[in-house]
Amino acid sequence: MAYNAKAQKKYNEKTILIAASYKPNTDLADGQRVKAYLEQTGQSANSYIKALIKADLDAKGFSVDSAATIDMDNLDKQ
């Protein structure tokens, strides 16, 4: 394995992938709405999703340090 391939593999192992998928007959209209919004605002899906997740977790006061003690049943009620 070449050095670059080894470095890329090591980097990929540290990467976290979060994705959203919109399916026909269930939520495709929402997906089209998101896609149109991204095109109109010039944002990438990645940056938009990251910003939404960060804002949600910040609003809930969630941090990695509090992950062990969080009450998942009440998380969405905050």
All heavy atoms as a GROMACS GRO file, in nm:
protein
  599
    1MET      N    1   0.084  -0.117   0.000
    1MET     CA    2   0.000   0.000   0.000
    1MET      C    3   0.090   0.124   0.000
    1MET      O    4   0.182   0.137   0.079
    1MET     CB    5  -0.090  -0.003   0.125
    1MET     CG    6  -0.194   0.105   0.124
    1MET     SD    7  -0.302   0.106   0.271
    1MET     CE    8  -0.392  -0.045   0.253
    2ALA      N    9   0.062   0.215  -0.086
    2ALA     CA   10   0.140   0.338  -0.096
    2ALA      C   11   0.116   0.426   0.026
    2ALA      O   12   0.016   0.414   0.095
    2ALA     CB   13   0.102   0.413  -0.223
    3TYR      N   14   0.212   0.515   0.051
    3TYR     CA   15   0.201   0.604   0.167
    3TYR      C   16   0.071   0.684   0.165
    3TYR      O   17   0.002   0.693   0.265
    3TYR     CB   18   0.321   0.699   0.173
    3TYR     CG   19   0.304   0.803   0.280
    3TYR    CD1   20   0.320   0.770   0.414
    3TYR    CD2   21   0.268   0.933   0.249
    3TYR    CE1   22   0.303   0.864   0.514
    3TYR    CE2   23   0.251   1.028   0.348
    3TYR     CZ   24   0.268   0.993   0.480
    3TYR     OH   25   0.250   1.085   0.579
    4ASN      N   26   0.034   0.740   0.052
    4ASN     CA   27  -0.088   0.820   0.042
    4ASN      C   28  -0.211   0.737   0.073
    4ASN      O   29  -0.304   0.786   0.137
    4ASN     CB   30  -0.100   0.884  -0.095
    4ASN     CG   31  -0.005   1.001  -0.112
    4ASN    OD1   32   0.045   1.055  -0.014
    4ASN    ND2   33   0.021   1.037  -0.236
    5ALA      N   34  -0.215   0.614   0.027
    5ALA     CA   35  -0.329   0.528   0.053
    5ALA      C   36  -0.338   0.495   0.201
    5ALA      O   37  -0.448   0.492   0.258
    5ALA     CB   38  -0.319   0.401  -0.030
    6LYS      N   39  -0.224   0.471   0.266
    6LYS     CA   40  -0.224   0.443   0.410
    6LYS      C   41  -0.269   0.566   0.488
    6LYS      O   42  -0.347   0.555   0.582
    6LYS     CB   43  -0.084   0.400   0.455
    6LYS     CG   44  -0.047   0.260   0.410
    6LYS     CD   45   0.097   0.228   0.439
    6LYS     CE   46   0.117   0.195   0.585
    6LYS     NZ   47   0.254   0.146   0.612
    7ALA      N   48  -0.221   0.681   0.449
    7ALA     CA   49  -0.260   0.805   0.517
    7ALA      C   50  -0.409   0.832   0.498
    7ALA      O   51  -0.478   0.872   0.592
    7ALA     CB   52  -0.179   0.922   0.463
    8GLN      N   53  -0.459   0.808   0.378
    8GLN     CA   54  -0.601   0.829   0.351
    8GLN      C   55  -0.687   0.733   0.431
    8GLN      O   56  -0.790   0.770   0.486
    8GLN     CB   57  -0.631   0.813   0.201
    8GLN     CG   58  -0.774   0.848   0.164
    8GLN     CD   59  -0.807   0.994   0.187
    8GLN    OE1   60  -0.733   1.082   0.145
    8GLN    NE2   61  -0.917   1.020   0.254
    9LYS      N   62  -0.644   0.608   0.442
    9LYS     CA   63  -0.718   0.509   0.520
    9LYS      C   64  -0.723   0.550   0.667
    9LYS      O   65  -0.828   0.544   0.731
    9LYS     CB   66  -0.654   0.370   0.506
    9LYS     CG   67  -0.730   0.263   0.582
    9LYS     CD   68  -0.665   0.127   0.566
    9LYS     CE   69  -0.744   0.025   0.647
    9LYS     NZ   70  -0.677  -0.100   0.658
   10LYS      N   71  -0.612   0.595   0.721
   10LYS     CA   72  -0.606   0.639   0.860
   10LYS      C   73  -0.697   0.760   0.882
   10LYS      O   74  -0.770   0.768   0.980
   10LYS     CB   75  -0.462   0.674   0.897
   10LYS     CG   76  -0.442   0.703   1.043
   10LYS     CD   77  -0.294   0.721   1.075
   10LYS     CE   78  -0.274   0.746   1.222
   10LYS     NZ   79  -0.134   0.761   1.258
   11TYR      N   80  -0.695   0.853   0.789
   11TYR     CA   81  -0.782   0.971   0.796
   11TYR      C   82  -0.929   0.930   0.790
   11TYR      O   83  -1.011   0.979   0.868
   11TYR     CB   84  -0.749   1.067   0.681
   11TYR     CG   85  -0.833   1.191   0.679
   11TYR    CD1   86  -0.805   1.298   0.763
   11TYR    CD2   87  -0.941   1.202   0.592
   11TYR    CE1   88  -0.883   1.413   0.760
   11TYR    CE2   89  -1.020   1.316   0.589
   11TYR     CZ   90  -0.990   1.421   0.674
   11TYR     OH   91  -1.067   1.534   0.672
   12ASN      N   92  -0.964   0.840   0.700
   12ASN     CA   93  -1.102   0.795   0.685
   12ASN      C   94  -1.154   0.727   0.812
   12ASN      O   95  -1.272   0.736   0.843
   12ASN     CB   96  -1.116   0.702   0.565
   12ASN     CG   97  -1.106   0.775   0.433
   12ASN    OD1   98  -1.115   0.898   0.428
   12ASN    ND2   99  -1.083   0.701   0.328
   13GLU      N  100  -1.066   0.658   0.882
   13GLU     CA  101  -1.106   0.591   1.006
   13GLU      C  102  -1.144   0.691   1.115
   13GLU      O  103  -1.219   0.659   1.205
   13GLU     CB  104  -0.995   0.499   1.054
   13GLU     CG  105  -0.977   0.377   0.966
   13GLU     CD  106  -0.852   0.296   1.000
   13GLU    OE1  107  -0.771   0.341   1.084
   13GLU    OE2  108  -0.835   0.188   0.939
   14LYS      N  109  -1.094   0.813   1.104
   14LYS     CA  110  -1.125   0.918   1.202
   14LYS      C  111  -1.246   1.002   1.162
   14LYS      O  112  -1.288   1.090   1.235
   14LYS     CB  113  -1.004   1.010   1.218
   14LYS     CG  114  -0.882   0.942   1.275
   14LYS     CD  115  -0.767   1.040   1.282
   14LYS     CE  116  -0.641   0.972   1.330
   14LYS     NZ  117  -0.528   1.066   1.336
   15THR      N  118  -1.300   0.976   1.044
   15THR     CA  119  -1.410   1.055   0.990
   15THR      C  120  -1.544   1.001   1.036
   15THR      O  121  -1.564   0.880   1.044
   15THR     CB  122  -1.404   1.054   0.836
   15THR    OG1  123  -1.279   1.107   0.795
   15THR    CG2  124  -1.516   1.135   0.775
   16ILE      N  125  -1.636   1.092   1.067
   16ILE     CA  126  -1.773   1.054   1.104
   16ILE      C  127  -1.864   1.098   0.990
   16ILE      O  128  -1.862   1.214   0.950
   16ILE     CB  129  -1.816   1.123   1.235
   16ILE    CG1  130  -1.726   1.079   1.350
   16ILE    CG2  131  -1.962   1.095   1.264
   16ILE    CD1  132  -1.745   1.159   1.477
   17LEU      N  133  -1.943   1.006   0.938
   17LEU     CA  134  -2.034   1.036   0.828
   17LEU      C  135  -2.177   1.035   0.880
   17LEU      O  136  -2.222   0.937   0.941
   17LEU     CB  137  -2.018   0.933   0.716
   17LEU     CG  138  -2.115   0.946   0.600
   17LEU    CD1  139  -2.092   1.077   0.526
   17LEU    CD2  140  -2.100   0.828   0.506
   18ILE      N  141  -2.248   1.145   0.857
   18ILE     CA  142  -2.390   1.156   0.891
   18ILE      C  143  -2.459   1.192   0.760
   18ILE      O  144  -2.418   1.286   0.693
   18ILE     CB  145  -2.414   1.268   0.994
   18ILE    CG1  146  -2.321   1.256   1.112
   18ILE    CG2  147  -2.560   1.277   1.030
   18ILE    CD1  148  -2.371   1.190   1.234
   19ALA      N  149  -2.563   1.120   0.723
   19ALA     CA  150  -2.629   1.144   0.595
   19ALA      C  151  -2.780   1.143   0.612
   19ALA      O  152  -2.834   1.087   0.707
   19ALA     CB  153  -2.588   1.036   0.495
   20ALA      N  154  -2.847   1.206   0.518
   20ALA     CA  155  -2.993   1.206   0.513
   20ALA      C  156  -3.034   1.154   0.377
   20ALA      O  157  -2.971   1.183   0.276
   20ALA     CB  158  -3.048   1.346   0.535
   21SER      N  159  -3.140   1.076   0.376
   21SER     CA  160  -3.191   1.019   0.252
   21SER      C  161  -3.342   1.042   0.246
   21SER      O  162  -3.413   1.014   0.342
   21SER     CB  163  -3.160   0.869   0.249
   21SER     OG  164  -3.213   0.810   0.134
   22TYR      N  165  -3.388   1.095   0.136
   22TYR     CA  166  -3.531   1.119   0.115
   22TYR      C  167  -3.583   1.019   0.013
   22TYR      O  168  -3.530   1.010  -0.097
   22TYR     CB  169  -3.554   1.263   0.068
   22TYR     CG  170  -3.520   1.365   0.175
   22TYR    CD1  171  -3.393   1.420   0.183
   22TYR    CD2  172  -3.616   1.404   0.268
   22TYR    CE1  173  -3.362   1.513   0.282
   22TYR    CE2  174  -3.586   1.497   0.366
   22TYR     CZ  175  -3.459   1.551   0.372
   22TYR     OH  176  -3.429   1.642   0.470
   23LYS      N  177  -3.687   0.945   0.049
   23LYS     CA  178  -3.738   0.836  -0.034
   23LYS      C  179  -3.869   0.875  -0.104
   23LYS      O  180  -3.952   0.947  -0.048
   23LYS     CB  181  -3.767   0.712   0.053
   23LYS     CG  182  -3.649   0.667   0.138
   23LYS     CD  183  -3.540   0.609   0.055
   23LYS     CE  184  -3.432   0.556   0.148
   23LYS     NZ  185  -3.312   0.522   0.083
   24PRO      N  186  -3.889   0.822  -0.227
   24PRO     CA  187  -4.016   0.844  -0.296
   24PRO      C  188  -4.132   0.787  -0.214
   24PRO      O  189  -4.115   0.693  -0.137
   24PRO     CB  190  -4.001   0.765  -0.426
   24PRO     CG  191  -3.854   0.746  -0.443
   24PRO     CD  192  -3.796   0.743  -0.305
   25ASN      N  193  -4.246   0.846  -0.229
   25ASN     CA  194  -4.370   0.803  -0.164
   25ASN      C  195  -4.372   0.827  -0.013
   25ASN      O  196  -4.469   0.791   0.052
   25ASN     CB  197  -4.401   0.655  -0.191
   25ASN     CG  198  -4.416   0.626  -0.339
   25ASN    OD1  199  -4.467   0.709  -0.414
   25ASN    ND2  200  -4.371   0.511  -0.381
   26THR      N  201  -4.267   0.882   0.044
   26THR     CA  202  -4.270   0.911   0.188
   26THR      C  203  -4.231   1.056   0.217
   26THR      O  204  -4.309   1.128   0.278
   26THR     CB  205  -4.178   0.817   0.267
   26THR    OG1  206  -4.045   0.826   0.217
   26THR    CG2  207  -4.225   0.674   0.260
   27ASP      N  208  -4.114   1.098   0.173
   27ASP     CA  209  -4.069   1.232   0.208
   27ASP      C  210  -3.988   1.300   0.097
   27ASP      O  211  -3.909   1.389   0.123
   27ASP     CB  212  -3.990   1.230   0.338
   27ASP     CG  213  -3.873   1.132   0.337
   27ASP    OD1  214  -3.844   1.071   0.232
   27ASP    OD2  215  -3.810   1.117   0.443
   28LEU      N  216  -4.011   1.258  -0.026
   28LEU     CA  217  -3.936   1.314  -0.138
   28LEU      C  218  -3.961   1.464  -0.154
   28LEU      O  219  -3.870   1.540  -0.188
   28LEU     CB  220  -3.971   1.241  -0.268
   28LEU     CG  221  -3.880   1.269  -0.388
   28LEU    CD1  222  -3.736   1.234  -0.355
   28LEU    CD2  223  -3.927   1.193  -0.509
   29ALA      N  224  -4.082   1.510  -0.125
   29ALA     CA  225  -4.113   1.653  -0.137
   29ALA      C  226  -4.025   1.734  -0.041
   29ALA      O  227  -3.978   1.843  -0.077
   29ALA     CB  228  -4.261   1.677  -0.108
   30ASP      N  229  -4.001   1.682   0.077
   30ASP     CA  230  -3.913   1.751   0.172
   30ASP      C  231  -3.771   1.757   0.118
   30ASP      O  232  -3.702   1.858   0.130
   30ASP     CB  233  -3.913   1.681   0.308
   30ASP     CG  234  -4.041   1.703   0.385
   30ASP    OD1  235  -4.108   1.805   0.360
   30ASP    OD2  236  -4.073   1.618   0.470
   31GLY      N  237  -3.726   1.649   0.056
   31GLY     CA  238  -3.593   1.645  -0.002
   31GLY      C  239  -3.579   1.746  -0.115
   31GLY      O  240  -3.476   1.813  -0.127
   32GLN      N  241  -3.681   1.758  -0.198
   32GLN     CA  242  -3.678   1.854  -0.307
   32GLN      C  243  -3.676   1.997  -0.252
   32GLN      O  244  -3.609   2.084  -0.307
   32GLN     CB  245  -3.798   1.832  -0.399
   32GLN     CG  246  -3.787   1.703  -0.477
   32GLN     CD  247  -3.916   1.666  -0.548
   32GLN    OE1  248  -4.025   1.707  -0.509
   32GLN    NE2  249  -3.902   1.585  -0.653
   33ARG      N  250  -3.747   2.018  -0.144
   33ARG     CA  251  -3.749   2.149  -0.079
   33ARG      C  252  -3.611   2.186  -0.026
   33ARG      O  253  -3.563   2.298  -0.045
   33ARG     CB  254  -3.852   2.148   0.033
   33ARG     CG  255  -3.884   2.282   0.088
   33ARG     CD  256  -4.003   2.270   0.179
   33ARG     NE  257  -3.956   2.292   0.315
   33ARG     CZ  258  -4.032   2.292   0.422
   33ARG    NH1  259  -4.159   2.266   0.412
   33ARG    NH2  260  -3.984   2.316   0.540
   34VAL      N  261  -3.545   2.091   0.040
   34VAL     CA  262  -3.410   2.114   0.091
   34VAL      C  263  -3.314   2.142  -0.025
   34VAL      O  264  -3.234   2.237  -0.020
   34VAL     CB  265  -3.359   1.994   0.175
   34VAL    CG1  266  -3.212   2.010   0.209
   34VAL    CG2  267  -3.443   1.977   0.300
   35LYS      N  268  -3.323   2.062  -0.129
   35LYS     CA  269  -3.235   2.079  -0.244
   35LYS      C  270  -3.253   2.218  -0.307
   35LYS      O  271  -3.154   2.286  -0.339
   35LYS     CB  272  -3.263   1.970  -0.348
   35LYS     CG  273  -3.169   1.971  -0.465
   35LYS     CD  274  -3.198   1.856  -0.559
   35LYS     CE  275  -3.107   1.865  -0.680
   35LYS     NZ  276  -3.135   1.760  -0.776
   36ALA      N  277  -3.376   2.262  -0.322
   36ALA     CA  278  -3.403   2.394  -0.380
   36ALA      C  279  -3.348   2.505  -0.289
   36ALA      O  280  -3.290   2.603  -0.337
   36ALA     CB  281  -3.553   2.413  -0.400
   37TYR      N  282  -3.365   2.488  -0.159
   37TYR     CA  283  -3.313   2.587  -0.064
   37TYR      C  284  -3.160   2.597  -0.074
   37TYR      O  285  -3.105   2.707  -0.077
   37TYR     CB  286  -3.355   2.551   0.079
   37TYR     CG  287  -3.296   2.643   0.183
   37TYR    CD1  288  -3.349   2.770   0.202
   37TYR    CD2  289  -3.186   2.604   0.258
   37TYR    CE1  290  -3.294   2.856   0.295
   37TYR    CE2  291  -3.131   2.690   0.352
   37TYR     CZ  292  -3.185   2.816   0.371
   37TYR     OH  293  -3.130   2.901   0.463
   38LEU      N  294  -3.094   2.483  -0.080
   38LEU     CA  295  -2.948   2.482  -0.090
   38LEU      C  296  -2.902   2.549  -0.218
   38LEU      O  297  -2.805   2.625  -0.219
   38LEU     CB  298  -2.895   2.339  -0.082
   38LEU     CG  299  -2.917   2.268   0.052
   38LEU    CD1  300  -2.873   2.123   0.042
   38LEU    CD2  301  -2.845   2.340   0.166
   39GLU      N  302  -2.970   2.522  -0.328
   39GLU     CA  303  -2.935   2.584  -0.455
   39GLU      C  304  -2.954   2.735  -0.450
   39GLU      O  305  -2.870   2.811  -0.497
   39GLU     CB  306  -3.018   2.524  -0.569
   39GLU     CG  307  -2.978   2.381  -0.602
   39GLU     CD  308  -3.073   2.314  -0.700
   39GLU    OE1  309  -3.174   2.375  -0.740
   39GLU    OE2  310  -3.046   2.197  -0.734
   40GLN      N  311  -3.064   2.780  -0.390
   40GLN     CA  312  -3.093   2.923  -0.383
   40GLN      C  313  -2.996   2.997  -0.291
   40GLN      O  314  -2.965   3.114  -0.314
   40GLN     CB  315  -3.236   2.947  -0.334
   40GLN     CG  316  -3.341   2.914  -0.437
   40GLN     CD  317  -3.482   2.938  -0.385
   40GLN    OE1  318  -3.502   2.998  -0.281
   40GLN    NE2  319  -3.580   2.888  -0.459
   41THR      N  320  -2.951   2.932  -0.187
   41THR     CA  321  -2.862   2.998  -0.090
   41THR      C  322  -2.715   2.971  -0.117
   41THR      O  323  -2.629   3.031  -0.053
   41THR     CB  324  -2.896   2.952   0.053
   41THR    OG1  325  -2.878   2.811   0.065
   41THR    CG2  326  -3.038   2.990   0.091
   42GLY      N  327  -2.685   2.880  -0.208
   42GLY     CA  328  -2.547   2.850  -0.242
   42GLY      C  329  -2.473   2.770  -0.135
   42GLY      O  330  -2.350   2.769  -0.134
   43GLN      N  331  -2.547   2.706  -0.047
   43GLN     CA  332  -2.485   2.626   0.058
   43GLN      C  333  -2.467   2.482   0.013
   43GLN      O  334  -2.543   2.433  -0.069
   43GLN     CB  335  -2.575   2.623   0.182
   43GLN     CG  336  -2.593   2.755   0.251
   43GLN     CD  337  -2.680   2.738   0.373
   43GLN    OE1  338  -2.636   2.685   0.474
   43GLN    NE2  339  -2.803   2.783   0.363
   44SER      N  340  -2.370   2.416   0.072
   44SER     CA  341  -2.357   2.272   0.048
   44SER      C  342  -2.448   2.202   0.149
   44SER      O  343  -2.478   2.256   0.256
   44SER     CB  344  -2.214   2.225   0.068
   44SER     OG  345  -2.176   2.231   0.205
   45ALA      N  346  -2.491   2.083   0.114
   45ALA     CA  347  -2.573   2.004   0.207
   45ALA      C  348  -2.495   1.977   0.334
   45ALA      O  349  -2.550   1.983   0.445
   45ALA     CB  350  -2.617   1.873   0.141
   46ASN      N  351  -2.366   1.951   0.322
   46ASN     CA  352  -2.283   1.921   0.438
   46ASN      C  353  -2.279   2.038   0.536
   46ASN      O  354  -2.301   2.020   0.656
   46ASN     CB  355  -2.141   1.886   0.392
   46ASN     CG  356  -2.058   1.825   0.501
   46ASN    OD1  357  -2.101   1.730   0.566
   46ASN    ND2  358  -1.941   1.880   0.523
   47SER      N  359  -2.254   2.159   0.487
   47SER     CA  360  -2.246   2.274   0.578
   47SER      C  361  -2.382   2.304   0.640
   47SER      O  362  -2.390   2.340   0.757
   47SER     CB  363  -2.190   2.397   0.506
   47SER     OG  364  -2.279   2.441   0.405
   48TYR      N  365  -2.489   2.288   0.564
   48TYR     CA  366  -2.623   2.314   0.614
   48TYR      C  367  -2.661   2.213   0.724
   48TYR      O  368  -2.709   2.251   0.831
   48TYR     CB  369  -2.724   2.307   0.499
   48TYR     CG  370  -2.865   2.337   0.538
   48TYR    CD1  371  -2.902   2.461   0.590
   48TYR    CD2  372  -2.965   2.241   0.521
   48TYR    CE1  373  -3.033   2.488   0.625
   48TYR    CE2  374  -3.096   2.268   0.555
   48TYR     CZ  375  -3.130   2.391   0.607
   48TYR     OH  376  -3.260   2.418   0.641
   49ILE      N  377  -2.635   2.087   0.699
   49ILE     CA  378  -2.667   1.983   0.798
   49ILE      C  379  -2.584   2.003   0.924
   49ILE      O  380  -2.637   1.994   1.036
   49ILE     CB  381  -2.644   1.842   0.738
   49ILE    CG1  382  -2.750   1.813   0.630
   49ILE    CG2  383  -2.647   1.735   0.847
   49ILE    CD1  384  -2.720   1.691   0.546
   50LYS      N  385  -2.456   2.032   0.909
   50LYS     CA  386  -2.371   2.056   1.026
   50LYS      C  387  -2.423   2.174   1.108
   50LYS      O  388  -2.427   2.168   1.232
   50LYS     CB  389  -2.227   2.082   0.984
   50LYS     CG  390  -2.150   1.959   0.947
   50LYS     CD  391  -2.007   1.998   0.911
   50LYS     CE  392  -1.920   1.880   0.883
   50LYS     NZ  393  -1.781   1.920   0.853
   51ALA      N  394  -2.464   2.283   1.041
   51ALA     CA  395  -2.514   2.401   1.113
   51ALA      C  396  -2.644   2.369   1.187
   51ALA      O  397  -2.664   2.412   1.301
   51ALA     CB  398  -2.535   2.517   1.015
   52LEU      N  399  -2.732   2.294   1.122
   52LEU     CA  400  -2.859   2.256   1.187
   52LEU      C  401  -2.835   2.170   1.310
   52LEU      O  402  -2.894   2.191   1.416
   52LEU     CB  403  -2.949   2.180   1.089
   52LEU     CG  404  -3.013   2.261   0.978
   52LEU    CD1  405  -3.089   2.167   0.884
   52LEU    CD2  406  -3.106   2.367   1.034
   53ILE      N  407  -2.748   2.071   1.295
   53ILE     CA  408  -2.720   1.981   1.407
   53ILE      C  409  -2.654   2.057   1.521
   53ILE      O  410  -2.692   2.041   1.637
   53ILE     CB  411  -2.632   1.863   1.360
   53ILE    CG1  412  -2.713   1.773   1.265
   53ILE    CG2  413  -2.579   1.784   1.479
   53ILE    CD1  414  -2.631   1.667   1.194
   54LYS      N  415  -2.558   2.143   1.489
   54LYS     CA  416  -2.490   2.221   1.593
   54LYS      C  417  -2.590   2.310   1.667
   54LYS      O  418  -2.590   2.315   1.790
   54LYS     CB  419  -2.378   2.306   1.534
   54LYS     CG  420  -2.302   2.385   1.640
   54LYS     CD  421  -2.194   2.471   1.579
   54LYS     CE  422  -2.113   2.546   1.680
   54LYS     NZ  423  -2.179   2.598   1.796
   55ALA      N  424  -2.675   2.380   1.593
   55ALA     CA  425  -2.773   2.469   1.656
   55ALA      C  426  -2.869   2.391   1.746
   55ALA      O  427  -2.902   2.435   1.856
   55ALA     CB  428  -2.852   2.545   1.548
   56ASP      N  429  -2.912   2.274   1.701
   56ASP     CA  430  -3.003   2.191   1.780
   56ASP      C  431  -2.937   2.142   1.908
   56ASP      O  432  -2.994   2.154   2.017
   56ASP     CB  433  -3.051   2.072   1.696
   56ASP     CG  434  -3.150   1.985   1.771
   56ASP    OD1  435  -3.255   2.037   1.814
   56ASP    OD2  436  -3.121   1.865   1.788
   57LEU      N  437  -2.816   2.089   1.896
   57LEU     CA  438  -2.746   2.038   2.015
   57LEU      C  439  -2.710   2.151   2.111
   57LEU      O  440  -2.722   2.136   2.233
   57LEU     CB  441  -2.621   1.961   1.974
   57LEU     CG  442  -2.648   1.831   1.898
   57LEU    CD1  443  -2.517   1.766   1.857
   57LEU    CD2  444  -2.732   1.735   1.979
   58ASP      N  445  -2.670   2.267   2.057
   58ASP     CA  446  -2.641   2.383   2.142
   58ASP      C  447  -2.766   2.429   2.217
   58ASP      O  448  -2.761   2.459   2.336
   58ASP     CB  449  -2.584   2.499   2.060
   58ASP     CG  450  -2.442   2.475   2.011
   58ASP    OD1  451  -2.378   2.376   2.056
   58ASP    OD2  452  -2.395   2.555   1.928
   59ALA      N  453  -2.880   2.433   2.146
   59ALA     CA  454  -3.006   2.476   2.208
   59ALA      C  455  -3.047   2.380   2.320
   59ALA      O  456  -3.109   2.422   2.419
   59ALA     CB  457  -3.116   2.485   2.103
   60LYS      N  458  -3.012   2.255   2.306
   60LYS     CA  459  -3.046   2.154   2.407
   60LYS      C  460  -2.941   2.146   2.517
   60LYS      O  461  -2.958   2.072   2.613
   60LYS     CB  462  -3.062   2.018   2.341
   60LYS     CG  463  -3.185   2.012   2.252
   60LYS     CD  464  -3.194   1.883   2.176
   60LYS     CE  465  -3.323   1.886   2.094
   60LYS     NZ  466  -3.326   1.782   1.994
   61GLY      N  467  -2.833   2.220   2.501
   61GLY     CA  468  -2.726   2.218   2.600
   61GLY      C  469  -2.651   2.087   2.605
   61GLY      O  470  -2.590   2.052   2.706
   62PHE      N  471  -2.652   2.015   2.493
   62PHE     CA  472  -2.588   1.885   2.488
   62PHE      C  473  -2.440   1.898   2.456
   62PHE      O  474  -2.402   1.971   2.364
   62PHE     CB  475  -2.654   1.796   2.383
   62PHE     CG  476  -2.595   1.657   2.378
   62PHE    CD1  477  -2.636   1.561   2.467
   62PHE    CD2  478  -2.498   1.625   2.286
   62PHE    CE1  479  -2.581   1.433   2.464
   62PHE    CE2  480  -2.442   1.499   2.282
   62PHE     CZ  481  -2.483   1.403   2.371
   63SER      N  482  -2.357   1.829   2.530
   63SER     CA  483  -2.214   1.823   2.500
   63SER      C  484  -2.168   1.679   2.519
   63SER      O  485  -2.237   1.598   2.579
   63SER     CB  486  -2.135   1.915   2.592
   63SER     OG  487  -2.136   1.865   2.724
   64VAL      N  488  -2.051   1.649   2.470
   64VAL     CA  489  -1.996   1.514   2.483
   64VAL      C  490  -1.981   1.479   2.631
   64VAL      O  491  -2.006   1.366   2.672
   64VAL     CB  492  -1.860   1.501   2.410
   64VAL    CG1  493  -1.797   1.366   2.436
   64VAL    CG2  494  -1.880   1.523   2.261
   65ASP      N  495  -1.944   1.577   2.713
   65ASP     CA  496  -1.927   1.553   2.856
   65ASP      C  497  -2.058   1.514   2.924
   65ASP      O  498  -2.058   1.442   3.022
   65ASP     CB  499  -1.871   1.677   2.925
   65ASP     CG  500  -1.731   1.709   2.876
   65ASP    OD1  501  -1.661   1.617   2.830
   65ASP    OD2  502  -1.693   1.827   2.882
   66SER      N  503  -2.172   1.564   2.871
   66SER     CA  504  -2.300   1.532   2.933
   66SER      C  505  -2.368   1.411   2.870
   66SER      O  506  -2.476   1.371   2.913
   66SER     CB  507  -2.395   1.653   2.923
   66SER     OG  508  -2.428   1.678   2.788
   67ALA      N  509  -2.306   1.349   2.771
   67ALA     CA  510  -2.367   1.239   2.698
   67ALA      C  511  -2.400   1.119   2.787
   67ALA      O  512  -2.498   1.051   2.766
   67ALA     CB  513  -2.277   1.194   2.583
   68ALA      N  514  -2.319   1.094   2.888
   68ALA     CA  515  -2.341   0.976   2.973
   68ALA      C  516  -2.460   0.994   3.065
   68ALA      O  517  -2.516   0.896   3.112
   68ALA     CB  518  -2.215   0.948   3.055
   69THR      N  519  -2.503   1.116   3.089
   69THR     CA  520  -2.610   1.139   3.185
   69THR      C  521  -2.737   1.195   3.122
   69THR      O  522  -2.830   1.229   3.192
   69THR     CB  523  -2.563   1.237   3.295
   69THR    OG1  524  -2.525   1.359   3.234
   69THR    CG2  525  -2.447   1.178   3.373
   70ILE      N  526  -2.742   1.203   2.991
   70ILE     CA  527  -2.857   1.266   2.926
   70ILE      C  528  -2.981   1.177   2.932
   70ILE      O  529  -2.973   1.055   2.921
   70ILE     CB  530  -2.824   1.305   2.781
   70ILE    CG1  531  -2.930   1.400   2.729
   70ILE    CG2  532  -2.815   1.184   2.692
   70ILE    CD1  533  -2.882   1.485   2.614
   71ASP      N  534  -3.095   1.238   2.952
   71ASP     CA  535  -3.224   1.168   2.954
   71ASP      C  536  -3.281   1.174   2.812
   71ASP      O  537  -3.339   1.273   2.771
   71ASP     CB  538  -3.319   1.237   3.053
   71ASP     CG  539  -3.455   1.170   3.062
   71ASP    OD1  540  -3.479   1.072   2.988
   71ASP    OD2  541  -3.535   1.215   3.145
   72MET      N  542  -3.263   1.067   2.736
   72MET     CA  543  -3.302   1.066   2.596
   72MET      C  544  -3.453   1.084   2.578
   72MET      O  545  -3.497   1.138   2.479
   72MET     CB  546  -3.258   0.934   2.529
   72MET     CG  547  -3.107   0.920   2.522
   72MET     SD  548  -3.022   1.056   2.439
   72MET     CE  549  -3.074   1.030   2.271
   73ASP      N  550  -3.535   1.040   2.674
   73ASP     CA  551  -3.680   1.056   2.661
   73ASP      C  552  -3.722   1.201   2.664
   73ASP      O  553  -3.820   1.240   2.601
   73ASP     CB  554  -3.752   0.980   2.774
   73ASP     CG  555  -3.738   0.829   2.760
   73ASP    OD1  556  -3.724   0.781   2.644
   73ASP    OD2  557  -3.739   0.760   2.862
   74ASN      N  558  -3.648   1.284   2.736
   74ASN     CA  559  -3.684   1.424   2.748
   74ASN      C  560  -3.602   1.516   2.658
   74ASN      O  561  -3.624   1.636   2.658
   74ASN     CB  562  -3.670   1.469   2.894
   74ASN     CG  563  -3.775   1.404   2.981
   74ASN    OD1  564  -3.890   1.394   2.943
   74ASN    ND2  565  -3.734   1.359   3.098
   75LEU      N  566  -3.510   1.464   2.580
   75LEU     CA  567  -3.421   1.544   2.498
   75LEU      C  568  -3.499   1.630   2.400
   75LEU      O  569  -3.474   1.749   2.386
   75LEU     CB  570  -3.321   1.456   2.423
   75LEU     CG  571  -3.216   1.528   2.340
   75LEU    CD1  572  -3.131   1.616   2.431
   75LEU    CD2  573  -3.129   1.431   2.267
   76ASP      N  574  -3.597   1.572   2.329
   76ASP     CA  575  -3.671   1.646   2.229
   76ASP      C  576  -3.774   1.741   2.290
   76ASP      O  577  -3.829   1.825   2.221
   76ASP     CB  578  -3.741   1.549   2.132
   76ASP     CG  579  -3.641   1.481   2.041
   76ASP    OD1  580  -3.539   1.544   2.008
   76ASP    OD2  581  -3.664   1.366   2.002
   77LYS      N  582  -3.804   1.728   2.416
   77LYS     CA  583  -3.904   1.811   2.481
   77LYS      C  584  -3.848   1.945   2.527
   77LYS      O  585  -3.920   2.032   2.566
   77LYS     CB  586  -3.964   1.736   2.600
   77LYS     CG  587  -4.040   1.612   2.557
   77LYS     CD  588  -4.088   1.535   2.676
   77LYS     CE  589  -4.151   1.403   2.630
   77LYS     NZ  590  -4.179   1.315   2.741
   78GLN      N  591  -3.715   1.958   2.523
   78GLN     CA  592  -3.652   2.081   2.570
   78GLN      C  593  -3.672   2.193   2.475
   78GLN      O  594  -3.687   2.182   2.361
   78GLN     CB  595  -3.502   2.058   2.594
   78GLN     CG  596  -3.477   1.961   2.703
   78GLN     CD  597  -3.327   1.937   2.726
   78GLN    OE1  598  -3.243   1.993   2.657
   78GLN    NE2  599  -3.295   1.855   2.823
   0.00000   0.00000   0.00000
